[in-house]
């Protein structure tokens, strides 16, 4: 049996065990499993397939969405481009690119200090980071808007600027906690050996700690990308003109436009969905390694 076949068999067995079907055998059981898996695939993948098909069709009535790819056309995407979706998409990529890089830099730096350094108030810092994850965005909206309006960066107001959407997402408690717990699992002996060779904190962090955290970087990269990409309230607070809208915020504008059909809205929604899917597929291996490494070490 090839390696790929063994992998598929292992996954199938894991699925059977999770669904309580491991004890089923025989032709009837095989047929039942096939039907059950087909229904589950239709339930979970059906809405995505319907979105994909409907984005390439004329949809005069929202109650007549179909999975059948008939009368396909690119008119929905043409109209979406005419409505400025490309510009909104570019704004989203700029915000995600800058915000994710800043978030990863802040997360790994803060996690190294929390995991490897001992200082007074360490538990209090952890509690404050955890508290930021417990507050909903709606509660933070008003103080955040006041701070963004009163704190200029390089004499540039954050309100009405993409920087105002990038800087607030630069620190995320989830990413910091994930990186901190992962760094704590790295053997201290590696750092001690490097210090005996004359390496300092920066060299140890860059050459030993950071390369060992690739699985965790995949986890916070995917979650951070999704979190920033799906931001709606923050762009709503910061943007002062339609040219500053990100794609999630622009979807609301397209939905409120009576001259835009449902097919155009679905085409824009598909464009908003694809980057998250592509990011997950591109970083899937690091993501799965990051999820399973903690269980293996534990």
C-alpha positions in Angstrom: 0.0 0.0 0.0 1.4 3.4 -1.0 2.0 6.2 1.6 -0.9 8.2 0.2 -3.3 5.2 0.4 -2.2 4.6 4.0 -2.8 8.2 4.8 -6.3 8.1 3.3 -7.1 4.9 5.2 -5.9 6.4 8.4 -8.1 9.5 7.9 -11.1 7.4 7.0 -10.6 5.3 10.2 -10.3 8.4 12.3 -13.5 9.8 10.8 -15.4 6.5 11.4 -14.2 6.6 15.0 -15.3 10.2 15.5 -18.8 9.4 14.2 -19.1 6.2 16.1 -19.0 4.0 12.9 -15.8 2.1 13.6 -17.8 -1.1 14.3 -19.8 -1.0 11.1 -18.7 -3.5 8.4 -20.2 -5.1 5.3 -21.7 -3.8 2.1 -24.7 -2.3 3.8 -22.5 -0.4 6.2 -20.3 0.8 3.4 -23.3 2.1 1.5 -24.7 3.8 4.7 -21.3 5.4 5.4 -21.2 6.7 1.8 -24.7 8.2 2.0 -23.9 9.7 5.4 -20.7 11.3 4.3 -22.4 12.6 1.2 -25.1 14.3 3.3 -22.5 15.8 5.7 -20.5 17.1 2.7 -23.6 18.6 1.2 -24.6 20.3 4.5 -21.1 21.8 5.1 -20.0 22.5 1.5 -23.4 23.2 0.0 -23.6 26.9 1.0 -20.0 27.5 -0.4 -20.8 25.7 -3.6 -24.0 27.7 -4.0 -22.1 30.9 -3.4 -19.5 29.9 -6.0 -22.1 28.9 -8.7 -24.4 31.9 -8.0 -21.5 34.4 -8.3 -21.3 33.4 -12.0 -25.0 33.5 -12.7 -27.8 36.0 -13.0 -29.8 35.9 -9.8 -33.0 37.8 -10.2 -34.6 36.2 -7.2 -32.7 35.3 -3.9 -35.2 32.4 -3.3 -34.0 30.7 -6.5 -30.4 30.0 -5.7 -29.2 26.8 -7.2 -26.2 24.5 -7.3 -26.6 23.8 -11.0 -24.0 25.7 -13.1 -26.3 26.9 -15.8 -26.2 30.2 -17.9 -22.8 31.1 -16.4 -21.6 34.7 -17.0 -18.9 37.1 -15.8 -21.2 40.1 -15.8 -21.5 40.0 -12.0 -17.7 40.5 -11.7 -17.7 43.2 -14.3 -20.3 45.2 -12.5 -18.4 44.6 -9.2 -15.2 45.9 -10.7 -17.1 49.0 -12.0 -18.4 49.5 -8.4 -14.9 49.8 -7.1 -14.5 46.3 -5.6 -10.8 46.1 -6.8 -10.0 49.2 -4.8 -11.7 47.9 -1.7 -9.9 44.6 -2.2 -6.5 46.4 -2.4 -7.3 48.3 0.8 -8.1 45.0 2.5 -4.8 43.5 1.4 -2.8 46.6 2.6 -4.5 46.5 6.0 -4.0 42.7 6.3 -0.4 42.8 5.2 0.6 45.6 7.5 -1.5 44.5 10.4 -0.4 40.9 10.2 3.3 41.7 10.0 3.0 44.1 13.0 0.9 41.6 14.9 3.4 38.8 14.4 6.3 41.0 15.4 4.6 42.2 18.6 3.4 38.7 19.5 6.8 37.0 19.2 8.6 39.8 21.0 6.0 39.9 23.9 5.9 36.1 24.1 9.7 35.8 24.4 9.7 38.3 27.3 6.8 36.5 29.0 8.0 33.0 28.5 11.7 33.5 29.2 12.1 36.5 31.5 11.1 36.8 35.1 10.0 40.2 36.3 7.6 41.7 38.9 4.0 41.7 37.8 4.3 38.9 35.3 1.0 37.4 36.3 -0.7 40.8 36.2 0.5 41.3 32.7 -1.0 37.9 31.7 -4.2 38.8 33.4 -4.4 42.1 31.5 -3.7 40.4 28.2 -6.4 37.8 28.9 -8.8 40.6 29.9 -8.5 42.2 26.4 -9.9 39.0 24.9 -12.9 39.1 27.1 -14.2 42.5 26.0 -16.4 42.6 22.9 -15.5 45.0 20.1 -18.7 47.0 20.7 -17.5 48.0 24.2 -14.1 49.1 22.9 -15.5 51.0 19.9 -16.1 54.4 21.7 -12.7 54.6 23.6 -10.9 53.3 20.5 -12.4 56.0 18.3 -11.4 58.7 20.9 -7.9 57.4 21.1 -7.5 57.2 17.3 -8.8 60.8 16.9 -6.5 62.2 19.6 -3.3 60.4 18.9 -1.6 61.4 15.6 1.2 59.3 14.1 4.0 61.3 12.4 1.6 64.3 12.4 -1.0 62.2 10.5 -4.4 61.6 12.0 -5.3 58.0 12.3 -8.9 58.7 11.5 -9.4 58.7 7.7 -6.1 56.7 7.2 -5.3 53.0 6.6 -2.9 53.3 9.5 -5.8 53.7 11.8 -6.9 50.2 10.7 -3.5 48.7 11.0 -2.1 49.9 14.3 -5.0 48.8 16.5 -4.8 45.2 15.3 -1.0 45.1 15.9 -1.4 43.6 19.3 -3.8 40.6 19.8 -4.0 38.8 23.1 -4.7 35.4 21.4 -1.5 35.5 19.4 0.6 36.6 22.3 -0.8 33.8 24.6 -0.4 31.1 21.9 3.2 32.1 21.2 4.0 32.4 25.0 2.8 28.9 25.7 4.6 27.5 22.7 7.9 29.2 23.7 7.7 27.8 27.2 7.9 24.3 25.6 11.2 25.0 24.0 14.0 23.4 26.0 15.9 25.9 28.1 19.1 23.8 27.6 19.3 25.1 24.0 19.5 28.7 25.2 22.0 27.8 27.9 24.3 26.1 25.4 24.0 29.2 23.1 24.9 31.5 26.0 28.0 29.4 26.8 29.0 30.1 23.2 28.7 33.8 23.7 25.3 34.4 22.1 23.1 37.2 23.5 19.4 37.5 23.8 18.9 38.8 20.3 21.0 36.1 18.7 19.2 33.4 20.8 15.8 34.7 19.9 16.6 35.0 16.2 18.6 31.8 15.7 17.1 29.4 18.2 13.7 30.4 19.5 12.1 31.9 16.4 12.9 28.9 14.1 11.5 26.5 16.7 8.2 28.4 16.6 7.3 27.9 13.0 4.2 25.7 13.8 2.9 28.4 16.2 3.6 31.1 13.6 1.4 29.2 11.2 -1.4 29.1 13.8 -1.3 32.8 14.7 -0.7 33.7 11.0 -4.0 32.0 9.9 -6.0 33.2 12.8 -4.5 36.7 12.6 -5.2 36.9 8.9 -8.8 35.9 9.3 -9.3 38.3 12.3 -7.9 41.3 10.4 -9.6 40.4 7.1 -13.0 40.1 8.7 -12.8 43.4 10.5 -15.9 45.4 10.1 -16.3 47.7 13.1 -12.7 49.1 13.0 -12.9 50.2 9.3 -16.3 51.7 10.0 -14.8 53.8 12.8 -11.8 54.9 10.9 -12.9 55.4 7.3 -14.2 58.8 6.4 -14.6 58.3 2.7 -15.7 55.4 0.4 -12.2 55.2 -1.1 -10.9 54.0 2.4 -13.4 51.2 2.7 -12.1 47.6 3.0 -14.0 44.8 1.3 -16.1 43.7 4.2 -17.3 47.2 4.8 -17.9 47.7 1.0 -20.2 44.7 1.0 -22.6 46.6 3.2 -22.6 49.5 0.7 -23.2 47.1 -2.2 -26.1 45.5 -0.3 -27.7 48.9 0.3 -27.4 49.9 -3.3 -30.8 49.1 -5.0 -29.1 49.3 -8.5 -26.8 46.4 -7.6 -28.3 42.9 -8.1 -27.8 39.9 -5.8 -25.4 38.3 -8.3 -23.0 41.2 -8.0 -23.2 41.1 -4.2 -22.4 37.3 -4.3 -19.5 37.9 -6.7 -18.0 40.5 -4.2 -18.7 38.1 -1.3 -16.8 35.4 -3.2 -13.8 37.7 -3.6 -14.0 38.4 0.1 -14.0 34.7 0.9 -11.2 33.5 -1.4 -8.2 35.1 0.4 -9.0 33.4 3.7 -9.3 30.0 1.9 -6.1 30.6 0.0 -4.3 31.6 3.2 -5.5 28.5 5.0 -4.5 26.2 2.1 -1.0 27.8 1.8 -0.3 27.5 5.6 -2.3 24.3 6.3 0.8 22.2 7.1 2.2 24.7 9.6 -1.3 25.2 11.0 -1.9 21.5 11.7 1.7 21.1 13.1 1.0 24.0 15.5 -2.3 22.5 16.7 -0.9 19.0 17.2 2.5 19.9 18.7 1.1 21.0 22.0 -0.8 17.7 22.3 2.3 15.7 21.5 4.4 17.5 24.0 1.7 17.3 26.6 
